[in-house]
Structures are given as C-alpha cells and as structure tokens.
Amino acid sequence: MVLLLFPRLSKTTKKIVNIVIQWILGDPFFCLFLLLMTLSPLWSQTPEFACRLIGCMWAITLVSMYVGKVYSWSEIYGLLRWLTCLVALWGVVKTNPSSDGCWTGILSHKNPFSFHMANTASLWILYAFKKPKYRYLSLFITLIALVGLLKGCSGASRVLTVILICFWIYLSVLKRLPVKWAFLCFLLFLVGSICIGIVVLNNLEAIVVDGLKKDMTLTGRTNFWPLIIDRVNQNSPIFGYGAGGFWQSWRGLEDPAYGIVDVKSGFVPPHSHNGFIDILCELGWSGLLLFTFSFVNNIFRGIKYLIKESFPESALSLYLLTFMLMTNLTEGGLFAIGTYWCWYVVLSVKLSLNTTAKDNQH
C-alpha cells in the first residue's frame, strides 16, 4: 500500500500534523480509544501477541486515515460500491458451501457473507435510481447479491436488507429536518430497526430453522453473553484483557475465556458474536464507553453533514454506522483486523475534517 500510495503521500504528509489535530478535535473519544488500545499490552497476559495485533491495527488505521483525508465521499461511495460488487461476484464463482450447504464465498462464515450481500444489494439498488444510465448493470449486480443472500441462509441478513433499503428513503426525509430533530429521528430509527429485527426473527424462528436448515444461534448467544460479561467484571472490568487478550483457545486452561459455553447446546463460542462485547472483553468498560461516545458523536456529525451536502453521498457515513451497528449485534468484527475497522476510521477522519471545503482538494 505504501508503494501504491507513495506518489500522493508527499502532498498529504505536509499537513499531517494539522490533520491529526483536526481528527483529535473532531472525534476525541475515538482518539482516546486508540491510545487505550496502544497501551493495552501493559496489562495484557500475552503482551507480545497484543503488540503484533496492535501493529496490524495501526497499519490499517494509517491507510484508512489516508483514504479519509484524500478521497471525497463521492469517491468513497464508488470505492465501497465496487468492492462489494467484487465480493458478490467472487462469492458466486467461489461459493465454498459449508457443511449445511450455505454459501460462505470468500469469507470465513455464512453470516458475514450474507451481511455483505445485504450491503451490496442496498448500495447498488440505490445506484440504479441515482444513475439511470447504469440501471440495468446496477440491477444485475443487485440480483447477484440477492442470490447470494438467499444461498447464505441468514434470516438476519434478509431483515437487514429490507432495513437498509428503507434506510435510504428515510434519510431523504431526515435531510429536510433541523439537526436536532433529525438526530432524534435517526436514533428512533435505529432503535425501531433493532426491535423489528428481533421480533421478526423470533416470529420466523420455525421458518428459519426448518426452511433454511439453519442453527438458531441467537438464543444461544443470549445464554453465553452474561457469562462473558461476568468474567470481565470479575477479573478486569476497567481496562479489559488487552487487545486480542480474551479469546485465546490455544492457551488451554489459561485461556481467559475457558469454561464459557452454552449449557443448553454445548456450543463453545470462539468469540462473543457481538462486536461491542468483544470491545468490552479486550479494553474493558472504559474502552466500550469511549467507543460508544465516539459512535454517537459520529452519528451527530453525520446528521449535520447530511443536511448540508448533496444526497446520497452525504448519507454514506450514517449508512456505514447503521450497517456496523446492525451486523455487530449478532456477529463480531467491529474491533478487529477487517473492513469494519477500516471504514470506521475512514468516516471518523472524514467527518473530522472540513469536508465541505476539502472534498475536492487532494
């Protein structure tokens, strides 16, 4: 990445101090979160492993900072759209079905694959209406994503697809409201979407289990989530176990998560199946609170940007935040080496800079 970006780095590094200052002022909670993450090897039981993980996280963070600084929201929208398209096309070619026949694509599990298909469908169906010239291409890619969605066998991802498509319509209405009312209405949309998703999944449990032959792990999650939280509260509630320090099955009896199991099914979770609980495990309540404050702060800044700038690019930060929230309620990856972390850094940096004046300046 350094070699690829080197021709443009000289222009960016000249103002690196100014960029960092703007980022700290715009999103101080996330910057404190990064500081806490960087210092976490000091109290980790496996400091060498934590240092290696943090090095990878900072490598992704620096590249993501550069993307957030250099590219406009319109360019980021195009980049995200084509990346999701490649994942969908590759998923059709390389289905990699799991033991139950559900597709996993190039991802490690059917649930993340299905979530990415929902993301692809919602992004491209919006583009079909935004650019009539490319409508047939957009609808074709949307169709491929929907096929992958069905083959992924995830009931939650189907509910998510409907929510994300409705989300674009809802934001077009919010754009006309004052900032405070728009912020309140957006929070109500998130709460309502979460409640609707839970109700629908519970009511369709028989269909999901019998029709898709899918193991219902949502109730299983609620069985071991309290065990995880109790383990953190008993041993390291304030700062957690350090980056990557909780789920360490290779340590055997010394694994901090040893003994956490769903008693009813006997399932031993490899991670929390919740991105926010994973943050609690690794950086404690202090890390979770800092990230939560940062998340809410970015929602508010995203609302302000939505009202000032042109739709739909101005809504992209809110879209990404919604997608991250909905998918990390039942799966992990929010604080890990992956796309969630990458895009969160991008939107945090982007919203911290003077986007209205610098979107077209490289």
Summary of the structure (lengths in Angstrom):
residues: 362
radius of gyration: 20.6
end to end distance: 17.7
largest distance: 60.2
contacts: 1191
relative contact order: 0.14
helix: 74%
strand: 0%
